[in-house]
Amino acid sequence: MSAFLYPDMPGTGEHLSTPLSPFENLPLDVIEEICVACLDTTAPSAMSPREVPLLLTSISPHLRHVALNTPKLWTSISVFDANAPFRRRLQVPKRAHDPLDIARAQLRIEVVKMWLRLSGNMPLSIHYVGPSGYPVKIDVLLEQAMTDVFLSCCSRWQDIDFELRNCSAVCVAKLTAPDVPLLRSLRLRSTDSNGSFLLSSTLLQAPALNILSLAGVGRHIIKYPAIWANITHLVLHGVDAGRESTAGLARLSTMATRLVSLDISLQNHSQVWLHQLQHDHVIVLPCVQVLSITEPHRLGIVRTIHAPALRTLILRNIPHPPELTALLSCSPVLRKLDLCCDDFGALVKPLRACTALTSLRAVPLEMPYPRASGSYDNVLDAFVYDDERDRVCPRLEVLDCEAFTLDVSFTALYRFITRKQGRVPGLSRWKKLCMHVRFEQDEHQAIKALISEQRQAGSVLSITRDAREGFYLLQTSANNAISLELP
């Protein structure tokens, strides 16, 4: 960090200058592009000296000079207290007033100011989580000071993810659309209030805004003053389960015509809502390709959704099979399904509508994971039937139902694995298979023979015995290796 704060100091890697001279003789614009290519574009920089761009400032004086004069390297930043989650988990009391701690926090603010200056006039991606390790008054002061730093460059905001106290969040919400002409993505969450502070904010009307995340929505879905026709990715957390919310979602679906990704999380309310839903409250999502729904009970929102272009569906609830069947039947191009269910076998009937499905993951809500009762031979056979009319998910390539313990015969398992290896026309090959199955003790030799056969076929089969109950974890992948662990 010292090389960043004091760029005239000799770098820790100055002795490497001579071996790097051929590299340093490259054209400056080429070196700059190489440095930019080293950036991790999946997340904002955490200001770590072990990561680019700070890492580049400690290699050699020449490379430090290049890094400090390349604005593209400093356009993303993530500021948070990395130890805060651990302190909350361990219930560590907040520290008393410590001048050294305050000095460190103030130094971080100065580092952020310099970081932003180095970014020149480039658009910014900022992730900021307010402090929580000091006494409340100090937390508020430090957070407000950091927020003011970010507000001073709001005209360059592009991707913003803030988690602030209400007083700071309100200051951000006071910005207007002209203040943030480049804003493309916004997630603004208050740690001590709901999302009502955004209900009157014209910040949501930024002309370039198309990715929006709202928390503590309640029943105010339509009341947020966003330009819904511009939104392509939308997250709605804390939606009250009720007729008003359903009507709001239905109306929103008619305005957000460019929506391709939707994440809805419902709050825990009475299940009476299931019986109060009106049939005319249909949520039509013609362009949505990714849909995630979280609801604490079977509140019935699944049956109100029509998404013909859906490719990825994530259900963090246990929907009624008829409702799931209805949703899957109107989603003919669905490729990935991740859901919770009571019984893996109960998915067979709804899955018959998923002729294009390539990836399936199923987990139960209960902990510890329950053991499925009865034989599952018929369930496995349904995926590899000869008759196309009876076959389930013929294009399935990835299956993860490890959370369930299934009693199956070796014969059924053998068919399940080998018939999807080119032996049956129309069936895609397995790419990944993860199951928790139980065999009889006298089938160990047959299992070893199956593994040997898979090795010769060029695929992987790993079966690991669970010594606690005599179960086995069965996995396959595309790697050219075999591991076996049997008694």
N, C-alpha and C positions, 0 to 999 in steps of 0.2 A: 504493500500500500504506500510505502514511503516513496517509491519510484514514481507513483502516480501523483502524489501530492507535491513532490519536489522533483520535477522532470529534469532539472539540471544536475542532480546527483548521479554519480556513476552507477550503472546497473549492476545487479548481483551477478549477471552473466557477461560482464564486459570482457572477461578473458576469452570468451568465445568469438570475439569480433573477427580475428584473423581467419579461422576456418570458415566463417560465414561470408567472407568477402566475395566469392562468386555470386552468392545470392544477392548480396547488397549491390552488386553491379548491374542487376536487372533494372529495366526502366521503372521509374517510381510508380506509374499507374499499374504496372503488373504486380509489384509488391503489395500495393494497396488492395488489389483484387484478391490476391492470395490470402491476405490477412482477413478480409471480409468473408472469404469462403470458410475460414476457420471458426466462424461464429456458430453457436448453437441456436438455430432459428426456431426450435420447438418451444422455447420458454425465454422470458426476459432474463438478462444477466443478473446474477445474484451478487455482483461486485466482489467476487472471490478472486484472490491473487493467483489461484490455481487454474483459473479459467480465462478464456479470451473475453474481453480485450486486455484486462490487467496483466495477464500472463505475458503478453507481447511486450509490455513495458519493462520487463526484467531480463530479457534475453540479450540485448546488445543496445548500445546507445543509438545506433542507426535505426534499428527496428522500433525502439521506443519513440524516436522522433517521428517515424512514419505513423505509428499507432496514434500518437497524440495529435496528429494533423490529418487524420482520416475520420471525418464526422460520422460516416456510416457505421463505425465500430461502436459508437456510443449512443445509438438511438433507442436502445431498450434497457430497462433497469427494473430490478425487483428489490424492494426495501421491506424487510420484515424482521421480527425478532425470532431467530431460529429456535431459541430455547423456550419460548412462551408455551408451545403445546406440551412440552415435557413438564414444565412447572405446573400447568393446569392439571395434567394427568396425575402428578405426584402430590398435588395440593400443597405445593411449596408456598409459604406466605410471601407476599410482596416485600421487596427489599426496603429497608429504611432509607432515608435520604443519604445518599453517598455522593459527595462531590466528584469523585473519580468516575462513577457511572454517568453522571450528568455530563461530564466533560466528554466522555466517549460518545454519548448520544449527540452532543453538539458537534463533535468532529464528524460524525456520520452526516449530519446536515450539510456541513461545509463540503464534504466529499461529493454529495449529491449535487450541490450547486456547481462544482467544477465539472462533474460528469455531464451535466446538462449544457454547460458552456462549450464543452468539447464536441457536442453533437451539432453545433452550428445552427443551421436553419432546417435540419432534417425533421421529418415527422417522428413522433415519439410513441413508444410502447411502454407503459408504466404499470407495474404491479406494486401496490403499497398496502400493507397491513399495519395499522396503528399500533404503538407500543402498549404493553400490558404488564410490564414487570416492575413498574415504579409506583409510588403512591399516586392516587387518582389525579390530584392536581398537577403533578409533574407529567403524568401520562398525557393529560389534556394539553398542557403547554407544548410539549415536544411534538405531539401530533399536529397541533395547529401550526407550529413553525414549519414542519415538513410539508403540510398541506399548502401553506402559503408559497413555498418554493415551487411546488408543482403548478399552482394556480398562475404563477407568473409566466409560465410558458404554455398556457392552455391553448393558444392559437396553433400550436404544433401537435396537440394531442391527436393520436390516431387510434391506438388500442389502450383502453383504460380499464383497470381492475382495482377498485378501491374497497377496502374494508375499514370503516371509520366509525368513530362515535357520532352520535346524532348531530352535535354542534358542528363538527367538521363536515359531515355529509351535507348538512343544510347549506353550508358555504359553497360547496361544489354545485349543489342543485340550483343555486342562484345564477349560475352562468346561463347565458342565452345562446341560441343557435349561431348568431354571428360570431360569438366568442370562440367557437370550436368548429371552424369550417372544414377541418380534416378528419373529425371524429368518425371512426368507422365501427368501433366496437366499444360497448360500455357495460360494465358491471359495477354498480355502486350499491354497497350494502352497509346498512347501519347496524352496529353490534348491540345497540341498546334501544332500538325502536323498529317499527315496521317500515314498509316502503312508502308511507303516505307523504313523505317530504318531497317525493317526485311527482305528486299528482298535479301540481301547478307549475312544474318546471318546463320551460321551453328548451332546456338542454336536450330533451328527447326529440326535438325537431331539427337536430343538426342535419344538414342536407346530405351528408355522406353516410349517416348512421344506418347500418343494415344488420348489425349483430347486437342484440339487446338481452340483458339478463336482469330480471326484477325479482326481488325477495320481499316476503311479507305482503303479497298482492291482496289477500283477502277477497272481497267481492268487487274490487274496483278495476277489473281488467280493462274495460273500455274507457275508463275515466283517465287513464294515462295519456297525455297529449302527444303520443308518438305519431310519426307519419308511417302508419302501418303498411302502406303500400310499398315502402322501401325496405321493410324488414325481411331478411332471408333466414336468419337464425334467431330463435326466441326461446328464452328460459323463463318460466313462470313458476316460482316456488312460493309455497304458503297460500295456495288458492283455497278459499273456503268452499267446502263441498255443499252445494245448494242449487236450487233452481236458477237463482239470479246469476251464479257463476257459470252454469251450463249455458244459459242464454247468452252471456257475455262471450264465452268461447265460440259459440255458434256464430255470433255477429262478427267476432274478430276474424274468423276463418273466411268471411266474405270480403273483408277489407285487406287482410294480409295475403294478397294474391301471389306474391313472390316467395312465400315461405317454403323453405326446403328442409328445415330442421326445427323440431319442436320438442321441448322438455317441460312436462307438467308435473308438479308435485302438489297433491291435495293435503289439506290439513285434516286432522282427526275430528270428525263431527258425527252426528247421529246417522245411522244407516237408513233412517226414514227417507233420506234423499233418493234412494234407489227406487222407491215407490212413487216419488213425486215427479220424477222426470217425465217430461212431455215428449211425445213422439215427434213433434215438429222441431225439437231442439236437436238437430242433427249437425254435427261438426264435420263439415266437408273440407278435406285438405287435399286438393287436387294435385299439388306439386310437392308435397312433403315426402322426402325420401328417408329421413331419420326421425323416429318418434320414440320418446321415452315417457312412460307414465308411472308415477309413484302414488299409490293411494293406500291408506292404512287398512281399509276394509274393502269388501266387495261393494263398492259404491255405485257401480254400473256405468262409469264413464266410457268404458271400452265399447259398449254396445251403441253409443251415440256417434262413433267416429267412422268416417268413410275416407280411406286414403288409398286410392288406386295405384299411385306411383311409389308406394312404400317399399324400401329396400332393406331397412334395418329397423327392427322393433324390439324395444326393451321394456319389459313389464315388471315393475317391482311390486307386484301384488299377486294374488291368486284369483284370476278371473273365472267366472262361471264358464264351463266348456262351451255352452251354446253361444255366449257372447264372444268368446275367443274364435270360435268357428266362423261366426258372422264377419268379424274383422279380417280374418285370414282369407276368407273366400273372396273378399273385395280387394285383396292385395296380391294380384297374380304374379308380380315380379319380386316378391319378398325373397331376399337372399340370406339375411341373418336374423335369428330369433334368439333372444335371451330373456328368460322369464322364470318366475317362481310358480311352483305347482305343488299340490298335495301328493299326487301320485304320477310318476313318470308314465305309467301305462295309460293314464287318462288322456295323454296328449296325442295318442295315435289317431283318434277320430278327427280332431281339429287339423292335424298335420296333413291329412289327405288332400287338403286344398293347397298345400305348399309345394307345388310341382317344381318350382325354381329354387327352393331353399338349398343353400350350400353349407350353412353353419348353424348348429343348434346347441344351446347351453341351457340346462334346466337345473334349478336348485330349489330345495324346500325352504320355507320360511322358518320352520321350527329348528331349534337348537337344543340338544344335539340332533344331528341329522337322523331321521327315522329310517328304519329298515323296511323296505317294501315287502309286503306279504304275498305269498303264492309264487308260482313259477312265472317267469317272464319270457319263456320260450316264444310264445305267440307274438309278444311285443317285438322281439328282435327279428322274428321271421317276417313281420310286416314290412320291414325295410328292404327285404331282398326277395320278395315274391317274384315268380316268373311272370305272372299275369300283371300287365301294366295297370289294369283297372283296380287291382287290390293293393298295389305297391304304394308305400309311403315314402315321400321325399327321395325320388330316384337320383337326384343330383347332389345329395348330401355328401359332403367331404370332411366335415369337422363335426364331431359329436362329443360333448362333455356333459356327462350325467354322473360324475364321480361322487356327488354328494348323496346319491341314493345307493343303497346296497341291494343288488338284484340277485335273486336266486335263479340261476340258469343252468341248463345242462350243457355239457361240453359239446354235444352234437349241434345244438342251436347256436352256440357261440362260434363254432367252426364255420357253419354256414354264414353267419353274420359277417365274419371277417373275410372269408375267401371268395364269396360270391360277388363281392365288390372289388375284385381284382382282375376284371376283364373277362370273367367267366360268364356273366349274364349281360347280354346287349342292353344298352340303355341305362346301366347303373354306373355312376361315377365312382372312381376309386377313392379309398380312404386316404386322407392326408394327415388327419389327427383323430385319434380315438382315445377317450379317457372314460373308463367305467370302473365301478366298484362292484365286483361280482363274487359270488360264493360258489365254489366247486365242492364236489364230493372228494373225500380223501383218496379214493382209489383212481382218481383221474389225473394224478400228477404226471405219470408217464405220457399220457396223451397230450398234456399241456406242453411238456418238453418237446414232443414231436412236432407240435404246431409251431413252436418257436423256431425249431430247426428248419421247418418248411418255409417260414416267413423270411428267415435269413437267406435261404437260397433264392427266394423271389426278389431279394434286394430291398425289403422293407424292414421296419423295426417292430418288434413286439416285446414289450417289457411287462412282466407280471411280477408284482411284489406282494408277498404274503403279509397280511396284517396279523401279527402274532396274537393280538388280543382276542379276536373272535374267529380266526381261521379264514378271514376274507382275503381277497386278492384285488390288487389295483392293476387294471389292464390298460396299457397305453401303447399306441403306435404313433410313429412319425415318419417323416421322409428322410431321416438321417441314415447313414450306412453304419449302424452300430447295434449291437444286441446286448442287453443286460438281463440277467435272470437271477432271481433270488427266491428259491424254493427250499423247503425243508428236505 
